[in-house]
């Protein structure tokens, strides 16, 4: 069965606790992004999303009320290259 290709950015949030340390982990999923359509500049929505998260955090940090700032910035990016293909 063929897995459907992602054509938009999908965000999942998970709360993790280990040894008393709480972490809110957000996964931004884009598997196969641009594979199912014309992939000219398919990276643009992803870089736009990353830039938007940094800009939002900067605006929140620059404001007067900084107590409940949500940090939705992208801190790590994993890029998996398929072992199959044409090069």
Beta strands, then each sheet from edge to edge (+ up, - down):
strand 1: 10-18
strand 2: 21-29
sheet 1: 1+ 2-
end
